[in-house]
Amino acid sequence: MSRELRSMLAVASEILDSVSPRFVEGIGAPSAVTKGRNDFATELDLELERTISAELERRTGIEVHGEEFGGPQLTSGATWVLDPIDGTFNYSSGHPLSGMLLALVRDGEPVLGLTWLPLLGRRYAAVAGGPVLLDGRALPPLPQGKLAEAMIGFGAFNVDSRGRIPGQFRFDLLGPLSRLSSRVRMHGSTGIDLAFTASGVLGGAIVFGHHPWDNAAGVALVRAAGGVVTDLAGAPWTITSGSVLAAAPGVHEELLEMICTVADPAATEEE
């Protein structure tokens, strides 16, 4: 861990710690900004993004790209990528599986990731090269695993949904995944799926979303843990990827093989 990244991690941790009480206090906040079908932001999303972004820019001099207000492009230079409330539907409903996601991205690569889960009392952090820290304690690297012994996090699901990765493709994955894995879990939070994968709670995670604020922090964590991260077609994950397949070594290969027997996910994303 370089001295610079250690410093950045310390600053980012302090800032997320400082707003965690506000995050806990605001659970159950109603929708304030509608962004699409069953997608919205609360007033607290907006408040937290403004507060965190202002502090990050003041203390590090690096601009922020947030879910709610956008920011600079992410394929070159250094930028913080922020999701002030990941799992917004959960959060607004009073469900504790939600958190704050923050990554430092350099030339499109996440080199630092933080996933703060104040309602669960857990703080995951890592810089490129590892290790993953859980509440400041270093976790061991992910061991080689088997899909049959692994729980797998599964992303947002509605069989009638259309778009880049249609609901029917997601539905078609569920059958073989339920047969081949130990258990399937839908947490409603990409950040939680990826943090749990990095810490070994889950053997892997299938993420259908493409937004960098959802994915970058968790990708940094899984890579730091020694996991494998690609898109659903098996191409190396980048900040512009349309999906995420993250898993422990061994489990990733089995998941990818299973996905490719169902359909060509790359072709699916192009539809």
Beta strands, then each sheet from edge to edge (+ up, - down):
strand 1: 31-36
strand 2: 39-42
strand 3: 64-66
strand 4: 78-86
strand 5: 99-106
strand 6: 109-117
strand 7: 122-127
strand 8: 133-134
strand 9: 137-138
strand 10: 151-154
strand 11: 183-185
strand 12: 204-207
strand 13: 228-230
strand 14: 244-247
sheet 1: 1+ 2-
sheet 2: 3+ 4+ 5- 6+ 7- 8+ 9-
sheet 3: 11+ 10+ 12+ 14- 13+
end
